[in-house]
Amino acid sequence: VQLQASGGGLVQPGGSLRLSCAASGFIFRLNSLEWYRQAPGKERELVARITSTFKTNYGESVKGRFTMSRDNAKNTVYLQMNNLKPEDTAVYYCHKKYDMIDYWGQGTQVTVSS
């Protein structure tokens, strides 16, 4: 299983970013994936999850601002982040649990600052 995240960067408060995570090594269309984030000095937290049937769940702090989606033709999941706040600053990771093993992408830094 390989997960390759991209799309992070520096954005002003109120701005938007879209993260991508390209996946391989498993049957993408049959599996759920998640986005997590970890801010300095804090525990890693679940941001969003999408199932094989396109059902999504979000952490309370991002509901209404973030949208997770998937493109099964490209084996890629996305995280559209709108109305970003300084507290969204973190390293964002895509994640897949497969055969009871946790797989993490390399992380992409999102910094929200004026």
C-alpha positions in Angstrom: 0.0 0.0 0.0 1.3 3.4 -1.0 -0.2 6.8 -0.3 1.1 10.0 -1.8 -0.3 13.2 -0.5 0.1 16.6 -2.1 -1.4 20.1 -2.3 -0.4 21.7 1.0 1.0 25.2 1.3 0.6 28.6 2.9 -2.7 30.3 2.7 -4.3 33.3 4.4 -7.2 33.0 6.8 -10.5 32.5 4.8 -8.6 31.0 1.9 -8.9 27.6 0.3 -6.7 24.6 -0.5 -7.3 21.2 -2.1 -5.2 18.3 -1.0 -4.8 15.1 -3.1 -3.8 11.6 -2.1 -2.9 9.1 -4.8 -3.2 5.5 -3.6 -2.0 2.2 -4.9 -1.5 -1.4 -3.7 -5.1 -2.3 -3.0 -8.5 -2.3 -4.8 -9.2 1.4 -4.4 -12.9 1.5 -5.3 -13.7 -1.1 -2.6 -12.0 0.7 0.3 -12.5 3.6 2.7 -9.8 6.2 3.2 -9.2 9.0 5.7 -7.5 12.3 6.2 -5.9 13.0 9.5 -3.9 16.0 10.7 -1.4 16.8 13.4 -0.6 20.2 14.7 2.6 20.9 16.7 2.3 19.6 20.3 -1.1 18.0 19.6 -2.3 14.4 18.9 -3.1 13.3 15.4 -6.9 13.8 14.8 -9.3 12.5 12.2 -10.4 15.1 9.8 -12.6 13.2 7.3 -13.4 9.8 6.0 -14.9 8.5 2.8 -16.3 5.0 2.3 -16.4 2.9 -0.8 -20.0 4.0 -1.3 -19.0 7.7 -1.1 -20.4 8.3 2.4 -18.4 10.9 4.2 -17.8 11.8 7.9 -16.1 14.8 9.3 -14.5 16.0 12.5 -16.5 18.5 14.3 -14.0 21.3 13.8 -14.1 21.1 10.0 -17.8 20.3 9.4 -19.3 22.7 6.8 -15.8 23.9 5.7 -14.1 20.8 4.4 -15.3 18.3 1.8 -13.7 14.9 1.1 -14.2 13.3 -2.3 -12.8 10.4 -4.3 -12.1 9.6 -8.0 -12.0 5.9 -8.4 -10.8 6.2 -12.0 -7.7 8.0 -10.7 -7.3 6.1 -7.4 -7.2 9.5 -5.7 -9.0 11.1 -2.8 -9.3 14.8 -2.2 -9.8 17.2 0.6 -11.3 20.5 -0.3 -10.7 23.0 2.5 -12.5 26.3 2.5 -12.7 29.1 4.9 -9.4 28.1 6.4 -8.5 29.2 9.9 -5.2 29.5 11.7 -6.1 26.5 13.9 -6.2 24.4 10.7 -2.5 24.7 10.5 -1.1 21.2 10.7 0.6 18.4 8.7 -2.2 16.5 6.9 -1.9 12.8 6.3 -4.0 10.4 4.2 -4.5 7.1 5.9 -5.6 3.6 5.1 -6.0 0.6 7.4 -5.5 -2.6 5.4 -5.1 -6.1 6.7 -5.0 -4.6 10.2 -2.0 -2.5 9.3 -2.1 1.3 9.4 -0.6 3.0 6.3 0.2 6.7 6.2 1.1 9.0 3.4 4.2 11.2 3.9 2.1 14.2 5.0 1.7 17.6 3.5 2.0 20.9 5.5 -0.9 23.3 5.6 -0.1 26.7 7.1 -2.9 29.3 7.6 -1.4 32.6 8.4 -1.7 36.3 7.4 
